[in-house]
Amino acid sequence: MDPIQSLKAALDGHAAKVETIFGQIQEQVDAIETRLNRPGQHGGGSSADRAAAEQRRVFNAWLKYGDKALKGEEIHALKLADDAGGGYLAPSDFQVELLRNIVQFSPVRQAARVGRTGMTEVKIPRRTGTMTGQWVGETEDRTASEPSYGQLTIPIQEMAWYCDISNAMLEDVAFDMLAELSFDAGEEAGRLEGEAFINGAHPKRPGGFMSTAGGLSSTPSGHATQITGDGLIDVFYALKPYYRNRSAWMMSGTTLAMVRKLKSGDGAYLWQPALAAGQPEILLGRPVFEAVDMPDQGAGTYPIAVGDFNSGYRVYDRLDMSVLRDPYTLATKGQTRFHFRRRVGGGVARSEAIRKLQCAVS
């Protein structure tokens, strides 16, 4: 056989063996990955699940013992964003739990349109005037008409607080620090933003839709101090059909109790039960949200708001919850201080989409 052909045949044989070996190795790797991805196996779950679990473990270790308990790569795992301002952003599962808690305390976030921003303020162009046309004759002069446009600016505000925890409690391995901090921080953030989204005013808080700056129109209830069934119907149908068909009611628990007792002329309750479990109650065909920061009925008050909150109100998150661990300030007292901060903005984007009911005689 020709030497070149012999060499080529030998190389082909080696290549086939190498390919077979690589195939066997790949089969073993695939089998290992399959076992690892099965729930309950060593390192179980997907790679994303394992990464989330590792972030949670590292974050818990940092909460208890600080930077000294972490390796270089573990500290790097905590730096999930560049704008944490000296703190560490909580791992992703902490953030999800946090938002779930906020919804419980802040129905405005649940009803409004929520977005994210990387700036200190959000500018939204909006139309302030429409074109005005008219009927004309065949050769009659036409009148010029132009729409007008303005700009809505929503500044991003900051909420911040701190809490002190004893070092003995931090060292207790049976204490689920992450779950406790998640719930407590979510509760406080929900309390702050829930009140601000309804009644807040600049310069330090998001703009509330019930504040004077919100610019909402109102409808009298038909009574000097109380809510009436006729007033509910009047304020509901004062909305334009587009907003009315996408609307929701917002009122306090005290007002809810009173409204549930209202009846129509034939004795039927205006209030209707939810169509399915877990869904909001229904008033005049639209869902109702209980907001603890809405005022109760009384002379001159505005106890109810109704409208398309998704079109009418905007919420923008700038920075998720940032946590800064301070083991020095209270070291002599055996405590560690944790600083929390979050940046969020809110404001009325379209005042015609939401309307208030005022306790007053028309």
C-alpha positions, 0 to 999 in steps of 0.5 A, a space after each residue: 500500500 502507498 505510504 501516504 494512503 497507509 498514513 491516511 487510513 491510520 489517521 482515519 482510524 484514530 479519528 474514529 476512536 477519538 469520536 467514539 470516546 468523546 461520544 461516550 464522555 458526552 453521554 456520561 455528562 448528559 446523564 450527570 446533568 439529568 440527575 442534577 436537574 431532578 428535584 431531590 437529587 444532589 444539587 437538585 433543580 435547574 442551574 438557575 435554581 442552584 444559583 438562586 439558592 447559592 445567593 440566598 445562602 451567601 446573603 444569609 451568611 453576610 447578614 449574620 457575620 458580615 464580609 469577613 465570613 465571605 470569600 472573594 467570589 461570594 462577595 462578588 455574588 452579592 453585587 447584583 447592581 452598580 447603584 446600591 450606594 454602598 450596600 448590597 442588593 438582596 438576592 432575587 428571591 428576596 426581591 420577589 417576596 418583597 414585592 409580594 408583601 408590598 402588594 398586600 399593603 399597597 393596592 395602588 401598585 396593584 392597580 396602577 401601571 408599574 415600570 422601571 427607570 435608571 434615571 432620577 426622574 421620568 419625563 412623559 410627553 402627553 397631549 394637552 390639546 387636540 385638533 379642532 376641525 369643522 365642516 366647510 363648503 367646497 371652496 370655503 377657506 379651511 381653518 388651521 388647527 394644531 394639537 398641543 403637547 406638554 410634558 409630565 415629570 415624575 421625580 424619583 424619591 427615596 425611602 430609607 430606615 434602619 433596624 437594630 438586631 442583637 448579635 445573639 439573634 443573628 448567630 441563632 442558626 434556627 432563626 430565618 433572618 431572610 424571611 423576617 427581614 423580607 416581610 418586615 421590609 416589605 410591610 414598611 415599604 408598602 406602608 410608606 408608598 401606599 400612603 404616598 401614592 394616595 395622599 403624597 405631595 412633592 418634594 420628598 414623596 411621590 405625588 398622590 392622586 388624591 392630593 391637590 396636585 393630582 388634579 382629579 375632578 370630583 362629583 358630589 355625593 348628593 349628601 352633605 356628609 354621606 355617600 349615596 347610591 345615586 352619588 356612586 352612579 353619578 361619579 361612575 358615569 362621569 368617566 368617559 366610556 373608555 376609562 369606565 370600562 377599565 375602571 376600579 373603585 378604591 376606598 377604605 374599609 370603613 367606607 366599604 362597610 357602609 357601601 355594602 349596605 346601600 340598596 337600589 330602589 327595588 331593595 337589591 344591594 348595589 354591592 355584588 360578590 366576587 365572580 370567583 374565589 380570590 377576585 375583588 368584590 364588584 360594585 356597579 360591575 367593576 372591582 373594588 380595592 380596599 386602601 387603608 389610606 383613603 379618607 372616610 366619609 364626612 363633610 367635605 371629604 373625598 372617600 372614594 376614587 374610581 377610574 382606570 388607574 392603569 391609564 391614570 397613575 404611574 409607578 416607577 421603580 429606580 432601585 430595589 431594596 438595598 441593605 447596608 450592614 453596620 456592625 460598628 455603631 452599636 458594637 458596644 451594645 451587642 447589636 448590628 444595624 441594618 440600613 434599608 433604602 429604596 427609590 421609587 416615583 409615582 404620579 398622576 399621568 392622566 387626570 381624566 382617567 380617575 375621578 373622586 366622589 365628594 361628600 357634598 350636596 350638588 
